[in-house]
Amino acid sequence: MNRWAVCILSVLLTGIAGAAGVDELPQIGSPANEVITPDDEYRIGMMIIRGMRDAGQIYDDPELTEYVQTLGTRLASHAQEGAQRFHFFIVKDSRINAFALPGGFICVNAGLVLATVNESELAGVLAHEIAHVTQRHIARTIQQQGRSNLVSAAAVLAAILIGAAMGGGGDAMMGAISAAQGISAQQQLNFSRAAEYEADRVGIGTLAASGFDPNGMPSFFETLQRSSGLAGSRVPEMLQSHPVTSNRIAESRSRARQMDVKPDPDSLSYSLSRERLRVLTIPEGTDAHKYYDALLENDKAGRDDSHQYGRALALMSAKSADDAIPILAGLIQRNPSVMQYRSALGEAQMLAGFKRESLDTFEHALQLFPRNVPLTVHYAEALLRGGDARRAHEILLDLFNNVAPTPEQARLIALAANSAGDVADAYYYMSEYHVISGDLMLAMNQLQLALAVPNLSEVQRARFQARLDELREYMPKQGARVAEREGEPPRQEPPRDESDPSHRRQ
């Protein structure tokens, strides 16, 4: 079992045990902190997300990641004063659901994104989940359950940690188990009616302050209620943990009417992200052409460019990239300021075998949109496929020196460094991959391997050692002592280019 998980578990059990001995009346300050601190919540949430990643349940598509994180950050900046860190994810699940994990990790299912009819509805769901976090509803729920339920709550949290830790080695089955345990724990910590109403009130205020239509939240509640009526026994999963009543809809609608705000129009990124997600969720073997043909038939003038974009992506997915190229070229001609069109064109050209044209498209786009994360990632993938690993390493290094990468993006730069012959930097980037994933022990192991590579420059040695010292200081003292006793771990090879990265769609 992962020793970091043991350390976290010991902290949680200590907190639970301490809470069992306190008086029934809450103490002045934050009583919930006696059960679980914000730092503990963050570590738990990180472990659950890691398990879900290992199970392949989270979309790592650069455009989708960028969009949902940008949208969520816009809302979170108006929801609190900045003390809480937030991370947003789209889950590979067609059911309508969203949930807040401990520590500011907000997950929204692909099915929910596709069920929204405008950006304010999606923002309303995220604002509601953000409010659960800022109001400390998870910790407050555990704290209010009383001593009799604290032990069972600790057992649930322990199961999450143990499952996620066992799944951290890449075993997809164990990762799936840990993810299921995480979701099960969330369901067992369903919020009270008062907490749901509080999240509605706070979330609607956040919506209005962020420039969205506050009616987006009650409108989506009505969508959920209609879905429940039409589904018969198949009630949307979100309704099981977020019950929607007529009174709740009426109250949220009344509160929204009190907000004096002129909402911003939907962003183009919302429409394009929905179409990108729609293509990614098409079941294997399904022909998406008919769907987009029907959409475009209803859009006689062909003015809905998001549908054209989706059709081009569907063609690329169906190995008809040649047919997607003129569609994307036309979109660029009509609206040259949209990065997504240029990036998709570069991908289509690469898939169609026009490597030189593809790299030229990406290079020109990067000049127009410097350090754009999805564009740079796709360009790097194209460069790796085209055999220019050194240039891929160069542009990724420039990007991630200014923008924090996701785990998959950290792994990509490690692959680029290794392909370019820079083995030491490959180990270093893999250490960052493990840091982001929450496994500090493996991160320290990779740094030790980096320091053991011959002929390091003084700059490299200083950077690797400084990062190793930083991680040792952050680790709990007991864990750090164990790491030092173990010495250098078995040698692990940097990542190899076992599959064409330009074909990774998620």
C-alpha positions in Angstrom: 0.0 0.0 0.0 1.2 3.5 -0.8 2.9 5.0 2.3 1.6 8.5 1.5 -1.9 7.0 1.8 -1.0 5.5 5.2 0.1 9.0 6.4 -3.1 10.6 5.2 -5.2 7.8 6.7 -3.4 8.2 10.1 -4.2 11.9 10.0 -7.9 11.2 9.3 -8.2 8.6 12.0 -6.5 10.8 14.5 -9.0 13.6 13.6 -11.9 11.2 13.9 -10.8 9.8 17.2 -10.2 13.3 18.6 -13.7 14.3 17.5 -15.2 11.4 19.3 -14.1 12.8 22.6 -15.4 16.4 22.3 -18.6 17.8 23.7 -21.8 17.8 21.7 -21.8 21.5 21.4 -19.7 23.0 18.6 -16.7 25.0 19.7 -16.0 28.5 18.5 -14.2 28.6 15.2 -14.6 25.8 12.7 -15.9 22.7 14.4 -15.7 20.7 11.1 -11.9 21.1 11.3 -11.9 18.7 14.3 -13.1 16.0 12.0 -11.3 16.8 8.8 -9.1 19.8 8.0 -9.0 21.5 4.6 -5.6 20.0 3.9 -6.9 16.5 4.7 -9.9 17.1 2.4 -7.5 18.1 -0.4 -5.4 15.0 0.0 -8.5 12.8 0.0 -9.8 14.4 -3.1 -6.5 14.1 -4.9 -6.4 10.4 -4.2 -9.9 9.9 -5.5 -9.1 11.8 -8.7 -5.9 9.8 -9.1 -7.9 6.5 -8.9 -10.4 7.9 -11.4 -7.6 8.8 -13.8 -6.1 5.3 -13.4 -9.5 3.9 -14.3 -9.6 6.0 -17.4 -12.7 7.8 -16.2 -11.6 11.4 -16.8 -11.2 13.1 -20.1 -7.7 14.4 -20.7 -8.6 16.1 -23.9 -6.7 19.4 -23.9 -9.5 21.6 -25.3 -12.1 20.1 -22.8 -9.8 20.4 -19.9 -9.0 24.0 -20.8 -12.6 25.0 -21.2 -14.0 23.4 -18.0 -11.1 24.7 -15.9 -11.5 28.2 -17.3 -15.3 28.2 -16.7 -14.9 26.8 -13.2 -12.1 29.3 -12.3 -14.2 32.2 -13.5 -17.0 31.1 -11.1 -14.7 30.2 -8.2 -13.1 33.7 -8.3 -16.4 35.2 -7.4 -17.4 32.5 -4.9 -14.6 33.0 -2.3 -11.6 35.0 -1.5 -9.0 32.7 -3.0 -8.1 30.5 -0.1 -9.6 27.4 -1.7 -8.0 25.7 -4.6 -10.3 24.3 -7.3 -9.9 21.7 -10.0 -12.5 20.8 -12.5 -12.9 17.6 -14.6 -15.2 16.1 -17.1 -16.0 12.4 -16.4 -16.6 9.8 -19.0 -20.1 9.0 -18.0 -23.2 9.6 -20.1 -25.5 9.9 -17.1 -26.6 13.4 -15.9 -24.6 14.0 -12.8 -22.0 16.3 -11.1 -20.4 16.0 -7.7 -18.0 17.8 -5.5 -15.2 15.8 -3.9 -13.3 16.8 -0.8 -10.7 19.5 -1.3 -12.2 21.5 -4.2 -12.2 18.8 -6.9 -15.4 19.3 -9.0 -16.5 16.6 -11.5 -19.2 16.9 -14.1 -20.3 14.0 -16.3 -20.2 14.3 -20.0 -23.9 13.5 -20.1 -24.7 16.5 -18.0 -22.6 18.9 -20.3 -24.5 17.6 -23.3 -27.9 17.9 -21.5 -27.4 21.7 -21.0 -28.9 24.0 -23.5 -26.8 27.1 -22.7 -23.7 28.0 -20.8 -25.5 29.5 -17.9 -27.1 26.1 -17.1 -23.7 24.4 -17.1 -22.3 27.3 -15.0 -25.2 26.9 -12.6 -24.3 23.3 -11.9 -20.7 24.2 -11.3 -21.6 27.1 -9.1 -23.8 24.8 -7.0 -21.0 22.3 -6.6 -18.5 25.1 -5.8 -20.8 26.3 -3.0 -20.8 22.8 -1.5 -17.0 23.2 -1.2 -16.8 26.8 0.0 -19.5 26.1 2.6 -17.6 23.0 3.8 -20.6 20.8 3.5 -18.7 17.5 3.4 -16.9 18.2 6.6 -20.0 19.7 8.2 -22.0 16.7 7.3 -19.5 14.3 8.9 -19.2 16.6 12.0 -23.0 16.8 12.4 -23.6 13.1 12.1 -22.4 12.7 15.6 -20.1 10.2 17.3 -22.1 7.1 16.3 -21.4 7.6 12.6 -17.8 8.9 12.8 -16.3 5.5 12.8 -18.3 4.4 9.7 -17.3 7.7 8.0 -13.7 7.0 8.8 -14.0 3.5 7.2 -15.4 5.0 4.1 -12.6 7.5 3.8 -10.1 4.7 4.5 -11.5 2.6 1.7 -11.1 5.5 -0.7 -7.5 6.0 0.2 -6.6 2.3 0.2 -8.4 1.7 -3.1 -6.8 4.7 -4.8 -3.4 3.8 -3.5 -3.6 0.3 -4.8 -4.8 1.6 -8.2 -1.9 4.0 -8.4 0.4 1.4 -10.1 -1.6 1.5 -13.3 -3.9 -1.5 -12.6 -7.1 -0.5 -14.4 -9.3 -2.9 -12.4 -8.1 -1.6 -9.1 -8.4 1.9 -10.3 -12.0 1.3 -11.3 -12.6 -0.2 -7.8 -11.1 2.9 -6.2 -13.1 5.2 -8.4 -16.3 3.3 -7.5 -15.5 3.6 -3.8 -15.0 7.3 -4.2 -18.3 7.8 -5.9 -20.0 5.5 -3.3 -18.5 7.6 -0.5 -19.9 10.8 -2.1 -23.3 9.2 -2.2 -23.1 8.1 1.4 -22.3 11.7 2.3 -25.4 13.1 0.6 -26.0 16.6 1.7 -29.0 17.6 3.8 -31.9 19.6 2.4 -30.6 22.7 4.2 -27.2 22.2 2.6 -28.8 21.9 -0.8 -30.8 25.1 -0.4 -27.7 26.9 0.9 -25.7 25.7 -2.2 -28.5 27.0 -4.4 -28.5 30.4 -2.7 -24.7 30.8 -2.7 -24.4 29.4 -6.2 -27.0 31.8 -7.7 -25.2 34.7 -6.3 -21.9 33.4 -7.8 -23.6 33.0 -11.2 -24.8 36.6 -11.2 -21.5 37.9 -10.0 -19.7 36.0 -12.8 -21.8 37.5 -15.5 -24.1 34.4 -16.2 -27.8 34.3 -16.2 -28.9 33.3 -12.7 -31.9 31.6 -14.2 -29.5 29.0 -15.5 -29.7 27.0 -12.2 -33.5 26.7 -11.9 -33.8 26.1 -15.7 -31.5 23.1 -15.4 -33.4 21.9 -12.3 -36.5 21.9 -14.5 -34.6 19.9 -17.1 -33.8 17.3 -14.4 -37.3 17.2 -13.2 -38.6 16.6 -16.8 -36.0 13.9 -17.3 -37.2 12.2 -14.1 -40.8 12.2 -15.3 -39.8 10.8 -18.7 -37.4 8.2 -17.5 -39.8 6.3 -15.4 -37.7 4.1 -13.0 -34.4 5.4 -14.5 -34.1 8.6 -12.4 -31.1 10.7 -13.4 -28.2 10.0 -11.0 -27.9 13.6 -10.0 -31.5 13.5 -8.6 -30.4 10.8 -6.2 -27.9 13.0 -4.4 -29.4 16.4 -5.3 -33.2 15.9 -5.0 -35.2 18.6 -6.9 -38.6 19.6 -5.7 -41.1 22.1 -7.0 -40.5 24.2 -3.9 -36.7 24.2 -4.6 -37.2 25.2 -8.2 -39.6 28.0 -7.2 -37.3 29.3 -4.5 -34.3 29.3 -6.9 -36.3 31.0 -9.6 -37.5 33.7 -7.2 -34.0 34.3 -6.0 -32.7 34.5 -9.6 -35.4 37.2 -10.4 -34.0 39.3 -7.7 -30.6 39.5 -9.3 -30.0 42.6 -11.4 -27.6 41.4 -14.0 -27.3 41.5 -17.8 -25.8 38.1 -18.6 -23.1 37.7 -21.1 -23.9 35.6 -24.3 -22.7 32.0 -24.5 -19.1 31.8 -25.4 -18.1 30.1 -28.6 -15.9 27.8 -26.5 -19.0 26.4 -24.9 -20.6 25.4 -28.2 -17.3 24.0 -29.6 -16.6 22.1 -26.4 -20.0 20.5 -26.5 -19.5 19.3 -30.1 -16.0 18.0 -29.3 -17.4 16.1 -26.3 -20.3 14.8 -28.4 -17.9 13.3 -30.9 -15.8 11.8 -28.1 -18.8 10.1 -26.6 -20.1 8.6 -29.8 -20.2 4.8 -29.2 -17.6 2.9 -31.2 -18.9 1.7 -34.5 -21.6 4.4 -34.7 -21.7 6.6 -37.8 -21.8 10.2 -36.7 -22.3 11.5 -40.2 -26.1 11.0 -40.1 -26.3 13.0 -36.9 -24.4 16.0 -38.3 -26.1 15.7 -41.6 -29.4 16.2 -39.8 -28.2 19.1 -37.8 -26.8 20.8 -40.9 -30.0 20.1 -42.8 -32.0 22.0 -40.2 -29.4 24.8 -40.3 -30.0 25.5 -44.0 -27.6 28.5 -44.2 -24.9 26.5 -42.5 -24.3 29.4 -40.1 -23.9 27.3 -37.0 -20.1 26.9 -37.2 -20.0 24.7 -34.1 -22.0 22.0 -36.0 -19.5 22.3 -38.9 -16.7 21.9 -36.4 -18.3 18.8 -34.9 -18.8 17.3 -38.3 -15.1 17.8 -39.1 -14.1 16.1 -35.8 -16.5 13.2 -36.6 -14.9 12.8 -40.0 -11.5 12.7 -38.4 -12.6 10.2 -35.9 -14.0 8.1 -38.8 -10.7 8.1 -40.6 -11.9 10.5 -43.2 -9.6 13.4 -42.4 -9.3 14.4 -46.0 -12.9 15.4 -46.0 -12.5 17.3 -42.8 -9.7 19.6 -44.2 -11.9 21.8 -46.5 -14.6 22.2 -43.7 -12.0 23.4 -41.2 -10.3 25.6 -43.9 -13.7 27.2 -44.5 -14.3 27.8 -40.8 -10.9 29.6 -40.5 -11.7 31.7 -43.5 -14.9 32.9 -41.9 -13.5 33.3 -38.4 -9.7 33.3 -38.3 -9.5 34.3 -34.6 -10.7 30.9 -33.4 -7.8 28.7 -32.2 -9.8 25.5 -32.2 -10.3 25.6 -35.9 -6.6 26.0 -36.6 -5.6 23.3 -34.2 -8.2 20.8 -35.6 -6.9 21.6 -39.2 -3.4 20.8 -38.2 -4.6 17.5 -36.7 -6.6 16.7 -39.8 -3.7 17.4 -42.1 -1.4 15.2 -40.0 -4.0 12.3 -40.0 -4.4 12.7 -43.8 -0.6 12.3 -44.3 0.2 16.0 -45.1 2.9 16.3 -42.5 4.6 19.4 -43.8 1.3 21.3 -44.2 0.3 20.2 -40.7 3.4 21.5 -39.0 3.2 24.8 -41.0 -0.4 25.2 -39.8 0.5 24.6 -36.2 3.6 26.9 -36.4 1.5 29.7 -37.8 -1.2 29.1 -35.2 1.3 29.2 -32.4 2.5 32.6 -33.6 -1.1 33.8 -33.4 -1.8 32.1 -30.0 1.5 31.9 -28.2 1.5 29.5 -25.2 -2.0 28.4 -25.8 -2.2 25.0 -24.0 -4.4 22.9 -26.3 -2.7 24.2 -29.4 0.8 23.7 -28.0 0.0 20.1 -26.9 -1.4 19.2 -30.2 1.5 20.8 -32.0 4.0 18.8 -29.8 2.1 15.6 -30.6 2.4 16.4 -34.3 6.1 17.2 -34.0 6.7 13.8 -32.2 4.9 12.0 -35.0 6.9 14.0 -37.6 10.2 13.0 -35.9 11.1 16.4 -34.4 11.2 15.6 -30.7 13.7 18.4 -30.0 11.3 21.0 -31.2 8.4 19.3 -29.3 10.5 19.4 -26.1 11.3 23.1 -26.7 7.8 24.3 -27.1 6.4 22.2 -24.2 9.2 23.5 -22.0 8.4 27.1 -22.9 4.7 26.4 -22.1 5.1 24.6 -18.9 7.6 27.0 -17.5 4.6 29.4 -17.5 1.5 27.2 -17.1 1.1 24.2 -14.8 0.6 21.0 -16.8 -2.0 18.3 -16.2 -0.6 14.8 -15.4 -0.9 13.7 -19.0 0.7 16.9 -20.3 3.6 16.3 -17.8 4.0 12.8 -19.2 4.0 14.2 -22.8 6.9 16.5 -22.1 8.7 13.6 -20.4 8.2 11.6 -23.6 9.4 14.5 -25.7 12.5 14.9 -23.6 13.3 11.2 -23.7 12.8 11.0 -27.5 15.1 14.0 -27.8 17.8 12.2 -25.9 17.5 14.2 -22.7 17.0 11.3 -20.3 17.7 13.3 -17.1 15.0 15.8 -17.9 12.6 12.9 -18.8 13.0 11.6 -15.3 12.5 15.1 -13.9 9.2 15.6 -15.8 8.0 12.1 -14.8 8.6 13.2 -11.2 6.3 16.2 -11.9 3.8 13.8 -13.3 3.8 11.9 -10.0 3.7 15.1 -8.0 0.5 16.2 -9.8 -1.0 12.8 -9.4 -0.4 12.9 -5.7 2.3 10.2 -5.3 5.3 12.0 -3.8 7.2 8.8 -3.1 7.4 8.0 -6.8 8.2 11.6 -7.6 11.2 11.5 -5.3 12.3 8.2 -6.8 12.3 9.7 -10.3 14.3 12.7 -9.0 16.9 10.3 -7.6 17.1 8.6 -10.9 17.6 12.0 -12.6 20.4 12.8 -10.3 22.1 9.5 -11.1 22.3 10.2 -14.9 25.9 10.9 -15.9 27.2 14.2 -17.2 24.5 16.4 -15.7 25.0 20.1 -16.1 25.4 22.2 -12.9 22.0 23.8 -13.6 20.3 20.5 -14.0 21.9 19.0 -10.8 20.9 22.1 -8.8 17.3 22.0 -10.1 16.8 18.3 -9.4 18.3 18.5 -5.9 16.3 21.6 -5.0 13.1 19.9 -6.1 14.0 16.7 -4.2 14.7 18.7 -1.0 11.4 20.5 -1.4 9.4 17.3 -1.7 11.3 15.7 1.3 10.4 18.8 3.4 6.7 18.5 2.3 6.5 14.8 3.1 5.4 13.9 6.6 8.5 13.3 8.7 7.9 9.6 9.0 7.4 9.1 5.3 10.6 11.1 4.5 12.6 9.0 6.9 11.3 5.8 5.2 12.3 7.2 1.8 15.8 8.0 2.9 16.3 4.5 4.5 15.2 2.8 1.3 17.8 4.6 -0.8 17.8 4.4 -4.6 14.8 2.5 -6.0 14.8 -0.1 -8.8 15.5 1.6 -12.1 12.5 2.7 -14.1 12.7 3.6 -17.7 11.4 7.0 -19.0 8.2 6.7 -21.0 8.5 5.3 -24.5 6.6 6.3 -27.6 4.6 3.0 -27.7 1.7 4.6 -29.6 1.3 7.5 -31.9 0.5 10.5 -29.5 -1.2 12.4 -32.3 -4.0 9.8 -32.3 -4.8 10.3 -28.6 -8.2 11.8 -28.6 -8.6 11.9 -24.8 
